[in-house]
Amino acid sequence: MKPQSDAARPGAAGTVHKLDNRGSPCSLGLLRVKQRLADMPLGDVLEVVTRDRFAPYEVPAWVDRQGLQLVSLVRSGFWLFATTTFTIRKTVLVLPPRQKVA
């Protein structure tokens, strides 16, 4: 059985993949994002949901450094219960982390 984060649906400009990082700390969350992006074809979109309070600052900077496209950033909820949803388009080759993450 595949985890819920492996869900993908066709989009206008490729496939939209989903990754639920709400239970992961940011450092592990970014490794999971990098692994997923490495496995996706160019042009596909990754939608990432996280509860990490630093993600709205760290993820856009990381996306920019990687040369990817941040399509959207949506925050919802309040303080400890807030979630952030990032939509990232894969526009360049992304190498996987040195070790595969779960």
GITA-V49749 format. One record per residue. RES is the residue in three letters. SS is DSSP state (~ for helix, > for strand, _ for the rest). OMEGA is omega in whole degrees, -180 to 180 (none if undefined). NEAR is the number of other C-alpha atoms within 12 Angstrom. Layout:
BEGIN
{{RES & SS & OMEGA & NEAR} {RES & SS & OMEGA & NEAR}}
END
This chain:
BEGIN
{{MET & _ & -180 & 6} {LYS & _ & 177 & 8} {PRO & _ & -178 & 12} {GLN & ~ & -178 & 12} {SER & ~ & -180 & 25} {ASP & ~ & -179 & 25} {ALA & _ & 176 & 19} {ALA & > & 178 & 21} {ARG & > & -179 & 17} {PRO & > & 177 & 15} {GLY & > & -178 & 15} {ALA & _ & -177 & 10} {ALA & _ & -179 & 15} {GLY & > & -178 & 19} {THR & > & 176 & 24} {VAL & > & 179 & 31} {HIS & > & -179 & 32} {LYS & > & 178 & 30} {LEU & > & 180 & 34} {ASP & > & -179 & 29} {ASN & _ & -176 & 32} {ARG & _ & -180 & 25} {GLY & _ & -176 & 18} {SER & _ & 172 & 23} {PRO & _ & -172 & 18} {CYS & ~ & -177 & 26} {SER & ~ & 177 & 21} {LEU & ~ & 178 & 22} {GLY & ~ & 179 & 29} {LEU & ~ & 176 & 34} {LEU & ~ & 178 & 27} {ARG & ~ & 177 & 34} {VAL & ~ & -180 & 44} {LYS & ~ & 178 & 32} {GLN & ~ & -179 & 24} {ARG & ~ & 179 & 39} {LEU & ~ & 179 & 39} {ALA & ~ & -178 & 27} {ASP & ~ & -176 & 22} {MET & _ & 174 & 29} {PRO & _ & 176 & 21} {LEU & _ & 178 & 23} {GLY & _ & 178 & 24} {ASP & _ & -176 & 32} {VAL & > & 177 & 37} {LEU & > & 177 & 45} {GLU & > & -175 & 34} {VAL & > & 177 & 43} {VAL & > & -178 & 36} {THR & > & 174 & 39} {ARG & _ & -178 & 29} {ASP & _ & -175 & 30} {ARG & _ & 178 & 25} {PHE & _ & -177 & 22} {ALA & ~ & 180 & 32} {PRO & ~ & 178 & 28} {TYR & ~ & -174 & 17} {GLU & ~ & -175 & 20} {VAL & ~ & 177 & 34} {PRO & ~ & 178 & 26} {ALA & ~ & 179 & 17} {TRP & ~ & 180 & 22} {VAL & ~ & 180 & 31} {ASP & ~ & 179 & 19} {ARG & ~ & -179 & 14} {GLN & ~ & -178 & 24} {GLY & _ & 179 & 17} {LEU & _ & 180 & 28} {GLN & > & 174 & 27} {LEU & > & -176 & 27} {VAL & > & 179 & 23} {SER & > & 176 & 21} {LEU & > & -177 & 25} {VAL & > & 176 & 22} {ARG & > & 178 & 24} {SER & > & -179 & 18} {GLY & _ & -175 & 14} {PHE & _ & 173 & 11} {TRP & ~ & -177 & 13} {LEU & ~ & -178 & 14} {PHE & ~ & -178 & 14} {ALA & _ & 172 & 20} {THR & > & 176 & 26} {THR & > & 178 & 33} {THR & > & 177 & 31} {PHE & > & 172 & 36} {THR & > & -174 & 31} {ILE & > & 176 & 39} {ARG & > & 178 & 36} {LYS & _ & -178 & 35} {THR & _ & 180 & 25} {VAL & _ & 177 & 22} {LEU & _ & 177 & 21} {VAL & _ & 178 & 24} {LEU & _ & 179 & 19} {PRO & _ & 174 & 19} {PRO & _ & -179 & 21} {ARG & _ & 179 & 11} {GLN & _ & -179 & 12} {LYS & _ & -180 & 16} {VAL & _ & -179 & 17} {ALA & _ & none & 18}}
END
